[in-house]
């Protein structure tokens, strides 16, 4: 068996890729190694003595047959990039000691057997990149908010059906890929991702988008192909008959009548304080629970029509709501420069 050892600048780099290795050769891995690439081999396990390589910073063990990482891996607290793509790792494969890798910036776990995102990943507070595409993940835990420095989140090719509102709190996120899942709706809280530049949603079950998506002023790429909203534009309306409470509340808000807890019960004060404004810009009305669901077609870039969800206070506000709204100004066109529909 032949190994090739490379030295790059001042760092010690060991390249063992494409060598058909079944185990890491201890005799050629010195304690000074900082970069280790043992990808595209036949490794089935990481040896326990890995913890002596305390200077490791970049590790690539992708395209092997790994099923487990030893607890000693958590001792390697200088690692900034860890690539474990295309192995046989599952929910219990990562040691809890992984949370001690406080310098970890990039974690690549795509092409494995994960059905959930292991909780120790959420303790990696310096993480900038998390790639877990092509697994079997069924949900995004709310603890995702702990990864506040995340720039790139790739969860394409999983089994997701919902997107939690907490995802909108990842304020540093620039690239979000949720493609090739079974997602039916997006939370309006995604509008908080003010730094988001790329949003991949192709091959899901989306029938429309929340109107708040146009508030993503940094967005330059939006991928929507393979969704029902592209295959057939949805024009659907639903209207519930307002209750007496709803009608009374609307009158109070419309006429700007004064109210407080000394006049009406606290529950009604709370109710009145949570009135929602009609999405029709020509209407000054409000609604509480009874609303008209409408689809507005917005032309983001002068070519593609994208249906956005609107909530209106009454049927009269819905006239023309399914007509295309063309965005012609430069400011609006800059919102989405590229819409991939086909």
DRENPA-823188 format. One record per residue: x, y, z of N, C-alpha, C, O in turn; chain. Coordinates in pm, whole numbers, plus 50000, padded with zeros to 5 digits. Layout:
BEGIN
X;Y;Z;X;Y;Z;X;Y;Z;X;Y;Z;A
...
END
This chain:
BEGIN
50084;49881;50000;50000;50000;50000;50088;50125;50000;50182;50134;50079;A
50059;50220;49913;50140;50342;49900;50061;50460;49954;49944;50479;49921;A
50126;50540;50037;50064;50662;50087;50144;50782;50039;50265;50772;50018;A
50078;50893;50021;50143;51015;49977;50126;51121;50085;50013;51151;50124;A
50233;51177;50132;50229;51278;50238;50270;51412;50179;50377;51423;50119;A
50184;51514;50195;50209;51645;50139;50231;51747;50249;50170;51737;50356;A
50316;51843;50225;50338;51953;50318;50302;52082;50245;50363;52115;50143;A
50205;52156;50297;50159;52279;50234;50190;52395;50327;50143;52398;50440;A
50268;52491;50279;50312;52607;50356;50364;52562;50492;50452;52476;50500;A
50310;52619;50600;50359;52585;50734;50277;52476;50800;50309;52432;50910;A
50171;52432;50732;50083;52331;50792;50120;52192;50742;50170;52177;50630;A
50095;52093;50824;50119;51953;50786;49989;51894;50732;49891;51882;50805;A
49991;51859;50607;49874;51804;50541;49902;51661;50498;50001;51634;50430;A
49815;51570;50537;49828;51430;50497;49710;51395;50407;49594;51406;50446;A
49742;51352;50286;49641;51314;50188;49643;51163;50170;49743;51105;50125;A
49533;51100;50206;49520;50954;50196;49399;50916;50111;49351;50803;50118;A
49351;51010;50032;49230;50985;49952;49256;50882;49844;49367;50872;49790;A
49152;50807;49813;49154;50707;49704;49266;50604;49723;49332;50567;49626;A
49289;50558;49846;49392;50459;49872;49336;50324;49910;49412;50229;49932;A
49204;50313;49918;49144;50184;49954;49170;50143;50096;49167;50024;50128;A
49196;50239;50185;49227;50209;50325;49106;50158;50401;48994;50205;50382;A
49129;50060;50488;49024;50010;50577;49043;50062;50719;48953;50051;50802;A
49160;50119;50745;49185;50183;50873;49293;50290;50857;49375;50283;50765;A
49292;50388;50946;49391;50494;50939;49527;50443;50984;49537;50378;51089;A
49633;50470;50908;49768;50424;50945;49830;50513;51052;49865;50628;51026;A
49843;50459;51171;49892;50538;51283;50037;50580;51265;50077;50687;51311;A
50116;50498;51197;50259;50522;51190;50297;50644;51106;50407;50695;51121;A
50206;50692;51018;50243;50807;50935;50169;50934;50975;50187;51039;50914;A
50085;50925;51077;50012;51043;51124;50080;51098;51248;50063;51047;51358;A
50158;51203;51228;50230;51264;51339;50138;51356;51419;50030;51394;51373;A
50184;51391;51538;50104;51477;51624;50092;51618;51571;50010;51696;51619;A
50173;51652;51469;50171;51788;51415;50076;51804;51297;50065;51913;51241;A
50008;51697;51257;49917;51705;51142;49803;51801;51171;49738;51791;51275;A
49779;51893;51078;49667;51986;51092;49556;51958;50991;49439;51984;51019;A
49592;51906;50874;49494;51876;50769;49501;51728;50733;49606;51677;50696;A
49389;51661;50746;49382;51519;50714;49269;51493;50616;49153;51523;50644;A
49305;51437;50501;49206;51399;50399;49217;51250;50374;49309;51204;50307;A
49122;51176;50429;49117;51031;50409;48986;50992;50343;48930;50885;50370;A
48938;51079;50256;48811;51054;50186;48828;50947;50079;48939;50915;50037;A
48713;50892;50036;48709;50794;49928;48796;50672;49959;48879;50630;49879;A
48775;50618;50077;48841;50493;50116;48736;50392;50160;48620;50401;50121;A
48777;50296;50242;48687;50192;50292;48685;50190;50444;48662;50086;50505;A
48707;50305;50504;48713;50314;50650;48578;50280;50712;48474;50334;50673;A
48581;50191;50809;48459;50154;50880;48454;50212;51020;48348;50212;51083;A
48567;50261;51069;48572;50317;51204;48686;50417;51214;48785;50410;51142;A
48669;50511;51307;48775;50606;51341;48841;50555;51467;48772;50531;51567;A
48973;50536;51468;49041;50476;51584;49034;50566;51708;49022;50688;51696;A
49040;50504;51825;49032;50579;51950;49155;50667;51972;49149;50766;52045;A
49266;50630;51910;49388;50708;51929;49385;50840;51850;49483;50915;51851;A
49274;50868;51782;49263;50991;51705;49281;51114;51794;49318;51221;51745;A
49256;51099;51925;49263;51216;52014;49404;51268;52033;49422;51379;52084;A
49506;51190;51993;49643;51239;52006;49679;51340;51896;49780;51409;51906;A
49596;51348;51792;49620;51443;51683;49555;51576;51720;49462;51623;51654;A
49606;51635;51826;49540;51750;51888;49546;51877;51805;49477;51975;51836;A
49627;51878;51698;49640;51999;51616;49554;51995;51490;49561;52086;51407;A
49476;51893;51476;49390;51883;51357;49296;52003;51348;49233;52042;51445;A
49289;52059;51227;49199;52171;51201;49098;52138;51091;48982;52176;51101;A
49142;52069;50987;49056;52031;50876;49059;51879;50862;49166;51819;50848;A
48943;51816;50868;48934;51671;50857;48829;51635;50752;48715;51682;50758;A
48868;51552;50657;48777;51505;50553;48775;51352;50553;48872;51288;50511;A
48665;51295;50602;48646;51149;50605;48525;51109;50521;48461;51007;50547;A
48494;51189;50422;48378;51164;50336;48399;51041;50250;48512;50997;50225;A
48286;50985;50204;48288;50872;50111;48366;50753;50167;48458;50701;50103;A
48327;50713;50288;48379;50592;50349;48261;50507;50394;48152;50517;50337;A
48282;50423;50495;48175;50336;50546;48159;50354;50696;48125;50260;50768;A
48183;50474;50742;48177;50502;50885;48035;50491;50938;47940;50540;50876;A
48022;50425;51052;47893;50412;51118;47890;50480;51255;47784;50497;51315;A
48008;50518;51303;48018;50573;51438;48144;50656;51451;48246;50626;51389;A
48137;50763;51533;48255;50838;51572;48282;50809;51719;48188;50804;51799;A
48408;50789;51758;48438;50760;51898;48425;50886;51984;48430;50997;51932;A
48409;50868;52112;48395;50981;52203;48521;51067;52204;48514;51187;52231;A
48636;51005;52174;48762;51078;52172;48764;51188;52066;48846;51279;52071;A
48674;51180;51973;48669;51281;51867;48640;51419;51925;48683;51520;51871;A
48567;51421;52036;48534;51547;52100;48653;51619;52160;48645;51737;52193;A
48766;51546;52174;48887;51607;52228;48958;51694;52125;49046;51773;52160;A
48920;51679;51999;48986;51753;51892;48921;51891;51878;48850;51918;51781;A
48945;51975;51975;48872;52101;51983;48933;52213;51900;48894;52329;51913;A
49030;52178;51811;49085;52278;51719;49028;52262;51578;49058;52341;51489;A
48946;52160;51558;48890;52136;51425;48792;52247;51390;48703;52280;51468;A
48810;52305;51272;48718;52407;51223;48630;52356;51109;48519;52406;51089;A
48681;52256;51034;48605;52199;50922;48604;52048;50935;48710;51985;50944;A
48484;51990;50937;48469;51845;50951;48375;51795;50842;48258;51832;50837;A
48429;51710;50754;48351;51658;50642;48331;51507;50660;48428;51430;50663;A
48204;51467;50671;48167;51326;50690;48058;51285;50591;47977;51197;50618;A
48058;51349;50476;47957;51324;50374;47965;51182;50321;48073;51125;50310;A
47848;51125;50287;47839;50994;50222;47908;50883;50303;48001;50818;50256;A
47858;50866;50424;47897;50753;50508;47771;50677;50547;47671;50680;50474;A
47773;50610;50661;47657;50536;50709;47620;50580;50850;47578;50499;50933;A
47637;50707;50876;47611;50762;51007;47461;50780;51029;47386;50810;50936;A
47418;50761;51154;47276;50775;51188;47263;50857;51316;47361;50915;51362;A
47144;50862;51373;47114;50951;51485;47205;50931;51606;47235;51027;51676;A
47249;50808;51631;47331;50778;51749;47479;50766;51716;47557;50718;51798;A
47517;50809;51598;47656;50792;51554;47749;50900;51605;47870;50879;51612;A
47696;51015;51640;47780;51124;51686;47788;51123;51838;47685;51120;51904;A
47908;51125;51895;47920;51125;52042;47873;51257;52102;47879;51361;52037;A
47825;51250;52224;47781;51373;52291;47896;51469;52310;47876;51590;52324;A
48019;51414;52311;48137;51498;52326;48161;51589;52207;48246;51678;52212;A
48087;51567;52099;48100;51654;51982;48072;51799;52018;48127;51891;51957;A
47987;51820;52118;47951;51955;52160;48070;52034;52212;48064;52156;52221;A
48181;51963;52247;48300;52030;52299;48388;52087;52188;48487;52154;52217;A
48354;52060;52063;48434;52110;51951;48396;52256;51924;48327;52287;51826;A
48440;52342;52012;48394;52481;52015;48443;52564;51897;48389;52672;51871;A
48545;52516;51825;48598;52591;51711;48535;52551;51578;48566;52610;51475;A
48448;52452;51580;48393;52399;51456;48309;52503;51384;48215;52558;51441;A
48345;52531;51257;48276;52630;51176;48191;52566;51066;48085;52616;51031;A
48241;52453;51012;48173;52389;50900;48156;52240;50928;48252;52171;50961;A
48032;52192;50915;48001;52051;50940;47921;51997;50823;47814;52047;50790;A
47976;51893;50759;47915;51834;50640;47874;51690;50671;47958;51604;50694;A
47742;51665;50672;47688;51533;50707;47590;51483;50602;47507;51397;50632;A
47597;51535;50482;47503;51494;50377;47527;51349;50336;47637;51296;50351;A
47420;51286;50285;47433;51151;50232;47457;51045;50337;47532;50951;50314;A
47392;51059;50452;47402;50959;50558;47263;50903;50589;47176;50903;50502;A
47243;50854;50712;47116;50790;50748;47047;50861;50864;46971;50799;50937;A
47072;50989;50880;47011;51063;50992;46860;51079;50970;46815;51115;50862;A
46783;51051;51075;46639;51075;51074;46603;51200;51151;46489;51248;51145;A
46700;51253;51223;46681;51378;51297;46816;51448;51306;46919;51389;51275;A
46814;51571;51350;46938;51644;51370;46982;51620;51515;46913;51663;51607;A
47095;51553;51537;47140;51523;51673;47150;51648;51759;47199;51751;51712;A
47105;51642;51884;47100;51762;51970;47236;51823;51997;47245;51944;52020;A
47344;51742;51996;47476;51798;52024;47521;51897;51917;47609;51980;51942;A
47462;51888;51799;47497;51983;51693;47453;52124;51731;47519;52221;51695;A
47343;52135;51805;47292;52266;51843;47378;52335;51950;47356;52451;51983;A
47476;52262;52002;47568;52321;52099;47692;52378;52032;47776;52438;52098;A
47703;52361;51901;47817;52413;51826;47789;52558;51789;47753;52587;51675;A
47804;52647;51883;47756;52784;51869;47836;52866;51768;47791;52974;51727;A
47954;52818;51726;48033;52890;51626;48008;52839;51484;48074;52884;51390;A
47914;52748;51468;47890;52685;51338;47838;52786;51236;47742;52859;51262;A
47904;52789;51120;47861;52876;51010;47792;52798;50899;47701;52849;50835;A
47836;52675;50878;47782;52592;50770;47736;52458;50826;47811;52389;50894;A
47611;52422;50795;47558;52291;50831;47493;52230;50708;47391;52279;50660;A
47553;52123;50659;47500;52054;50542;47455;51913;50583;47538;51829;50620;A
47323;51889;50577;47268;51758;50610;47167;51715;50503;47065;51655;50535;A
47197;51746;50380;47111;51704;50269;47119;51554;50246;47214;51488;50287;A
47018;51502;50178;47013;51360;50140;47026;51269;50260;47104;51174;50260;A
46947;51299;50362;46930;51210;50476;46783;51171;50484;46715;51167;50381;A
46733;51141;50603;46593;51103;50621;46529;51187;50731;46443;51138;50805;A
46571;51310;50742;46527;51398;50849;46382;51439;50827;46345;51481;50718;A
46299;51427;50931;46156;51453;50919;46113;51588;50976;46003;51634;50947;A
46198;51652;51057;46161;51782;51113;46285;51863;51149;46393;51808;51170;A
46266;51993;51154;46371;52084;51197;46337;52124;51341;46238;52194;51363;A
46417;52082;51439;46385;52116;51578;46391;52266;51604;46462;52340;51535;A
46316;52310;51702;46315;52452;51737;46449;52498;51792;46479;52617;51792;A
46529;52402;51840;46662;52437;51891;46754;52488;51783;46867;52528;51813;A
46710;52489;51659;46791;52542;51551;46827;52689;51579;46925;52740;51526;A
46747;52755;51663;46774;52897;51694;46905;52915;51769;46958;53026;51774;A
46958;52807;51827;47084;52818;51901;47202;52844;51808;47305;52896;51850;A
47188;52807;51681;47297;52825;51585;47287;52965;51525;47263;52980;51405;A
47306;53064;51606;47280;53202;51568;47378;53256;51465;47349;53356;51399;A
47494;53192;51449;47594;53241;51354;47590;53167;51221;47678;53185;51137;A
47488;53084;51202;47479;53003;51081;47463;53090;50957;47376;53177;50952;A
47549;53066;50857;47540;53136;50728;47473;53051;50622;47399;53102;50537;A
47499;52921;50626;47446;52830;50524;47382;52709;50591;47444;52642;50674;A
47257;52682;50555;47185;52565;50604;47130;52488;50486;47046;52539;50411;A
47179;52365;50469;47136;52282;50356;47067;52158;50411;47129;52073;50474;A
46935;52149;50385;46855;52035;50430;46777;51977;50314;46673;51914;50334;A
46825;51996;50192;46757;51941;50075;46764;51789;50072;46858;51728;50124;A
46663;51729;50011;46663;51583;49995;46635;51507;50122;46692;51400;50144;A
46547;51560;50207;46507;51491;50329;46358;51459;50323;46302;51443;50215;A
46294;51450;50439;46151;51417;50445;46074;51522;50525;45982;51489;50600;A
46112;51646;50509;46049;51756;50582;45912;51787;50525;45892;51786;50404;A
45817;51815;50614;45684;51858;50572;45651;51998;50623;45561;52064;50571;A
45724;52045;50724;45699;52176;50783;45830;52250;50805;45938;52191;50812;A
45818;52380;50814;45932;52467;50845;45896;52545;50970;45797;52618;50969;A
45973;52533;51078;45938;52602;51202;45959;52753;51191;46048;52799;51119;A
45877;52828;51261;45889;52973;51259;46024;53018;51316;46073;53125;51281;A
46083;52936;51404;46209;52971;51466;46323;52987;51365;46424;53051;51394;A
46306;52930;51248;46410;52943;51146;46432;53090;51109;46541;53129;51067;A
46329;53170;51125;46339;53312;51094;46431;53388;51189;46464;53504;51163;A
46472;53325;51299;46559;53392;51395;46708;53377;51362;46792;53433;51432;A
46739;53301;51258;46879;53284;51218;46919;53405;51133;46926;53397;51011;A
46945;53514;51199;46958;53643;51131;47080;53654;51041;47086;53745;50958;A
47179;53565;51055;47299;53571;50972;47291;53477;50852;47386;53467;50775;A
47179;53409;50837;47165;53311;50729;47167;53380;50593;47094;53476;50569;A
47253;53329;50503;47264;53382;50368;47214;53284;50263;47169;53325;50156;A
47223;53155;50292;47179;53053;50197;47098;52946;50270;47145;52888;50368;A
46977;52922;50221;46887;52823;50281;46834;52732;50173;46768;52778;50079;A
46863;52603;50184;46814;52505;50087;46722;52405;50155;46763;52330;50243;A
46594;52406;50113;46494;52312;50163;46434;52234;50046;46323;52183;50057;A
46506;52223;49938;46456;52158;49817;46441;52008;49836;46499;51949;49927;A
46362;51947;49749;46343;51801;49746;46295;51748;49880;46350;51652;49935;A
46191;51812;49933;46124;51765;50053;45974;51757;50022;45936;51744;49906;A
45890;51764;50125;45744;51761;50105;45679;51877;50180;45572;51861;50239;A
45741;51991;50177;45695;52109;50249;45574;52169;50178;45576;52189;50057;A
45469;52198;50255;45345;52251;50197;45328;52401;50221;45261;52469;50143;A
45388;52452;50329;45371;52594;50361;45501;52647;50421;45582;52572;50475;A
45519;52778;50411;45632;52846;50471;45582;52945;50575;45480;53010;50553;A
45652;52958;50687;45608;53056;50789;45643;53198;50745;45746;53221;50681;A
45558;53290;50780;45583;53429;50744;45707;53485;50814;45760;53588;50773;A
45752;53417;50920;45869;53465;50995;45998;53459;50913;46099;53516;50954;A
45996;53391;50799;46115;53390;50715;46151;53530;50667;46264;53554;50623;A
46057;53622;50674;46084;53759;50631;46193;53823;50717;46251;53925;50678;A
46220;53765;50833;46322;53819;50923;46464;53788;50876;46560;53843;50929;A
46477;53700;50776;46609;53664;50726;46659;53772;50630;46665;53751;50509;A
46694;53884;50684;46725;54001;50602;46856;53987;50525;46881;54064;50432;A
46939;53891;50561;47065;53870;50490;47056;53755;50389;47154;53724;50321;A
46941;53692;50379;46925;53576;50292;46941;53615;50145;46873;53705;50096;A
47032;53546;50076;47058;53573;49935;47006;53462;49844;46966;53488;49730;A
47008;53339;49892;46964;53226;49811;46865;53140;49888;46892;53098;50001;A
46749;53113;49826;46645;53032;49887;46602;52925;49788;46539;52955;49686;A
46635;52800;49818;46603;52688;49729;46484;52611;49784;46491;52552;49891;A
46374;52613;49708;46250;52548;49750;46197;52452;49645;46084;52405;49657;A
46276;52421;49543;46225;52339;49434;46193;52197;49479;46252;52143;49574;A
46097;52137;49408;46053;51999;49433;45999;51981;49574;46043;51893;49648;A
45901;52065;49610;45825;52050;49733;45677;52043;49698;45642;52012;49584;A
45591;52073;49794;45446;52071;49772;45385;52209;49797;45270;52218;49840;A
45460;52313;49772;45413;52449;49795;45309;52488;49691;45332;52474;49571;A
45195;52538;49737;45091;52586;49647;45092;52738;49637;45040;52794;49541;A
45150;52803;49735;45165;52948;49733;45272;52988;49832;45318;52906;49911;A
45311;53113;49828;45413;53165;49917;45354;53275;50005;45262;53345;49961;A
45402;53291;50127;45353;53402;50209;45396;53534;50147;45507;53547;50095;A
45309;53631;50152;45338;53759;50088;45461;53826;50149;45524;53911;50086;A
45495;53787;50272;45610;53849;50339;45742;53818;50271;45843;53880;50303;A
45742;53722;50178;45868;53686;50113;45926;53803;50035;46047;53808;50012;A
45841;53896;49993;45892;54011;49918;45970;54108;50007;46030;54204;49958;A
45969;54083;50137;46047;54165;50228;46191;54118;50240;46272;54181;50309;A
46224;54006;50174;46362;53957;50175;46442;54039;50074;46466;53995;49962;A
46483;54156;50115;46542;54252;50023;46681;54212;49974;46729;54267;49875;A
46746;54117;50040;46879;54072;49996;46871;53951;49903;46972;53907;49848;A
46750;53896;49885;46734;53774;49806;46766;53798;49659;46710;53888;49597;A
46856;53717;49603;46892;53728;49462;46863;53600;49384;46866;53600;49261;A
46834;53492;49455;46803;53367;49386;46693;53293;49460;46705;53263;49579;A
46586;53262;49389;46472;53190;49443;46438;53076;49350;46403;53098;49234;A
46447;52952;49400;46422;52834;49318;46288;52772;49357;46269;52733;49472;A
46196;52763;49261;46059;52717;49291;46011;52604;49201;45899;52556;49218;A
46091;52559;49107;46044;52459;49011;46001;52331;49083;46051;52297;49190;A
45907;52261;49020;45861;52135;49076;45767;52148;49193;45753;52053;49270;A
45701;52263;49208;45599;52283;49310;45463;52301;49245;45456;52345;49130;A
45354;52267;49315;45221;52289;49257;45196;52434;49216;45120;52459;49122;A
45258;52531;49286;45235;52670;49250;45292;52703;49114;45253;52802;49052;A
45386;52620;49066;45443;52640;48934;45371;52555;48831;45343;52599;48719;A
45340;52430;48871;45272;52340;48778;45133;52392;48744;45091;52388;48628;A
45063;52442;48845;44933;52505;48822;44917;52617;48923;44920;52592;49044;A
44900;52739;48877;44882;52852;48967;44749;52835;49041;44644;52809;48980;A
44757;52850;49170;44639;52825;49252;44561;52953;49275;44616;53052;49324;A
44435;52951;49241;44346;53062;49273;44235;53008;49364;44136;52952;49316;A
44253;53025;49490;44159;52966;49584;44118;53070;49687;44201;53145;49739;A
43991;53073;49715;43940;53165;49815;43862;53088;49921;43793;52991;49891;A
43873;53133;50042;43791;53075;50149;43742;53189;50237;43818;53281;50269;A
43617;53181;50277;43559;53290;50356;43468;53230;50462;43373;53158;50430;A
43497;53262;50589;43413;53217;50698;43317;53330;50737;43353;53448;50733;A
43196;53292;50773;43097;53392;50815;43142;53454;50947;43167;53381;51043;A
43152;53586;50954;43198;53651;51078;43100;53628;51191;42978;53627;51170;A
43152;53611;51311;43068;53599;51429;43026;53739;51475;43080;53840;51428;A
42930;53744;51568;42888;53873;51625;43005;53940;51696;43019;54063;51693;A
43089;53859;51761;43206;53914;51828;43299;53979;51726;43350;54089;51749;A
43319;53912;51615;43405;53966;51508;43348;54097;51455;43420;54196;51442;A
43219;54097;51423;43158;54218;51367;43163;54335;51464;43189;54449;51425;A
43139;54306;51592;43144;54412;51693;43286;54467;51707;43307;54588;51716;A
43382;54375;51707;43522;54416;51718;43565;54502;51601;43638;54599;51619;A
43520;54467;51483;43556;54545;51365;43498;54687;51374;43564;54784;51337;A
43375;54697;51422;43313;54829;51435;43389;54917;51534;43411;55036;51510;A
43430;54855;51646;43503;54931;51747;43635;54983;51691;43671;55098;51713;A
43706;54897;51617;43835;54938;51561;43817;55039;51448;43895;55134;51436;A
43714;55017;51365;43692;55106;51252;43655;55247;51297;43698;55346;51238;A
43576;55255;51404;43531;55385;51453;43626;55444;51558;43602;55551;51613;A
43735;55370;51586;43837;55416;51682;43776;55448;51818;43810;55547;51881;A
43683;55361;51863;43618;55380;51992;43716;55349;52105;43796;55255;52095;A
43711;55427;52210;43799;55407;52324;43752;55287;52407;43632;55267;52426;A
43847;55209;52455;43813;55096;52543;43934;55068;52633;44048;55096;52597;A
43906;55014;52750;44011;54968;52842;43951;54866;52939;43833;54832;52928;A
44030;54819;53031;43987;54712;53120;43883;54757;53222;43816;54675;53284;A
43872;54885;53240;43769;54934;53334;43632;54939;53268;43530;54954;53336;A
43628;54926;53134;43502;54931;53060;43455;54793;53019;43338;54759;53033;A
43550;54712;52966;43516;54576;52918;43613;54477;52979;43718;54517;53029;A
43580;54348;52978;43668;54245;53035;43806;54243;52968;43821;54280;52852;A
43906;54199;53044;44044;54195;52995;44056;54106;52872;44136;54134;52783;A
43975;53998;52866;43982;53907;52751;43942;53978;52622;43997;53951;52515;A
43843;54070;52633;43800;54145;52515;43903;54252;52476;43921;54281;52358;A
43969;54308;52576;44076;54404;52547;44187;54335;52469;44239;54388;52370;A
44222;54216;52516;44326;54138;52447;44282;54108;52304;44360;54120;52210;A
44156;54068;52288;44101;54037;52156;44110;54157;52062;44155;54144;51948;A
44067;54272;52110;44067;54393;52027;44209;54440;51993;44232;54498;51887;A
44302;54415;52084;44440;54459;52061;44513;54373;51957;44622;54406;51913;A
44451;54262;51920;44516;54171;51827;44443;54167;51692;44442;54066;51622;A
44383;54277;51659;44321;54288;51526;44430;54289;51419;44538;54344;51440;A
44400;54230;51305;44495;54225;51193;44446;54315;51081;44327;54321;51052;A
44537;54384;51019;44504;54475;50912;44482;54400;50781;44557;54307;50749;A
44382;54439;50707;44354;54380;50576;44473;54403;50483;44532;54511;50482;A
44509;54300;50404;44624;54309;50314;44599;54396;50192;44693;54432;50120;A
44472;54429;50168;44441;54516;50056;44487;54658;50091;44433;54716;50185;A
44586;54715;50019;44636;54848;50054;44531;54959;50039;44549;55068;50092;A
44421;54930;49966;44316;55030;49947;44206;55020;50053;44109;55095;50050;A
44224;54926;50146;44122;54904;50249;44180;54937;50386;44294;54902;50415;A
44102;55003;50468;44145;55038;50604;44084;54944;50707;44092;54970;50827;A
44023;54836;50660;43955;54743;50750;44049;54652;50827;44168;54646;50799;A
43991;54582;50925;44065;54485;51006;43985;54356;51013;43868;54351;50975;A
44050;54252;51062;43981;54125;51087;44046;54060;51208;44156;54097;51249;A
43977;53963;51265;44029;53891;51382;44052;53743;51346;44166;53700;51331;A
43944;53667;51334;43958;53525;51297;43890;53494;51164;43927;53398;51097;A
43794;53573;51126;43723;53552;51000;43791;53634;50891;43800;53756;50901;A
43837;53567;50787;43913;53636;50684;43891;53568;50549;43843;53455;50542;A
43926;53637;50444;43919;53583;50309;44061;53553;50263;44148;53641;50263;A
44084;53430;50224;44216;53392;50172;44219;53418;50022;44130;53375;49949;A
44320;53487;49979;44329;53526;49839;44472;53507;49790;44566;53513;49868;A
44487;53483;49662;44618;53467;49601;44645;53584;49507;44567;53611;49416;A
44754;53652;49531;44796;53764;49446;44918;53719;49365;45016;53670;49420;A
44909;53736;49234;45021;53700;49148;45115;53820;49133;45075;53925;49084;A
45237;53801;49175;45336;53908;49173;45445;53872;49073;45500;53762;49075;A
45475;53966;48986;45584;53948;48891;45710;54007;48952;45726;54129;48958;A
45798;53920;48998;45917;53966;49067;46016;54035;48973;46079;54135;49011;A
46030;53984;48853;46138;54035;48769;46092;54059;48626;46171;54050;48532;A
45964;54089;48609;45916;54123;48477;45888;54005;48388;45856;54022;48271;A
45900;53884;48443;45881;53766;48358;45802;53657;48427;45709;53602;48368;A
45838;53625;48552;45775;53513;48621;45670;53559;48720;45692;53652;48797;A
45556;53494;48717;45450;53522;48813;45460;53425;48929;45468;53303;48910;A
45460;53479;49049;45468;53396;49168;45349;53426;49256;45328;53542;49293;A
45267;53324;49291;45149;53349;49374;45185;53366;49521;45251;53281;49580;A
45141;53477;49578;45164;53505;49718;45031;53509;49792;44930;53555;49739;A
45032;53460;49915;44911;53452;49996;44877;53588;50056;44963;53657;50110;A
44748;53625;50048;44698;53745;50112;44577;53710;50199;44503;53617;50169;A
44559;53786;50307;44440;53771;50392;44363;53903;50390;44417;54008;50424;A
44237;53895;50349;44154;54013;50334;44041;54009;50436;44008;53903;50490;A
43982;54125;50462;43878;54132;50565;43739;54095;50511;43652;54058;50589;A
43719;54104;50378;43586;54073;50325;43594;54039;50177;43698;54057;50112;A
43481;53990;50124;43474;53956;49982;43497;54077;49893;43557;54066;49786;A
43450;54192;49938;43460;54311;49853;43606;54352;49830;43636;54420;49731;A
43694;54312;49919;43836;54345;49903;43904;54251;49804;44018;54276;49763;A
43836;54145;49765;43901;54042;49683;43890;54069;49534;43947;53996;49454;A
43816;54172;49496;43800;54199;49354;43935;54232;49291;44002;54328;49327;A
43971;54148;49195;44098;54169;49125;44219;54119;49201;44332;54145;49160;A
44196;54047;49311;44312;54004;49389;44392;53897;49319;44509;53876;49352;A
44332;53827;49221;44407;53724;49151;44466;53777;49021;44517;53700;48940;A
44458;53909;49001;44522;53967;48885;44670;53982;48910;44714;53997;49024;A
44746;53979;48806;44890;53991;48819;44929;54133;48858;44881;54230;48800;A
45015;54142;48957;45070;54271;48998;45211;54279;48945;45299;54206;48991;A
45234;54366;48851;45364;54373;48786;45455;54470;48859;45417;54584;48887;A
45574;54423;48890;45674;54506;48956;45766;54561;48849;45841;54485;48786;A
45762;54689;48828;45841;54747;48721;45958;54831;48770;46051;54859;48694;A
45954;54871;48896;46060;54957;48945;46189;54879;48967;46186;54758;48988;A
46301;54949;48961;46431;54885;48981;46443;54829;49121;46501;54722;49141;A
46388;54900;49220;46397;54853;49358;46328;54720;49374;46381;54630;49440;A
46208;54704;49316;46134;54580;49329;46202;54468;49251;46203;54354;49295;A
46257;54500;49136;46325;54397;49057;46450;54348;49127;46491;54233;49109;A
46512;54434;49206;46633;54391;49276;46601;54290;49387;46690;54218;49431;A
46476;54285;49431;46441;54192;49538;46470;54049;49497;46526;53973;49576;A
46433;54011;49377;46460;53877;49327;46511;53890;49184;46434;53916;49093;A
46640;53873;49166;46699;53886;49033;46686;53758;48953;46691;53759;48830;A
46669;53647;49023;46667;53519;48954;46562;53429;49016;46572;53392;49133;A
46461;53393;48939;46357;53301;48985;46361;53178;48896;46334;53187;48777;A
46395;53064;48953;46410;52941;48878;46280;52861;48886;46249;52804;48991;A
46207;52857;48778;46078;52787;48776;46081;52663;48691;45997;52575;48708;A
46173;52652;48600;46171;52539;48508;46307;52482;48483;46320;52385;48407;A
END
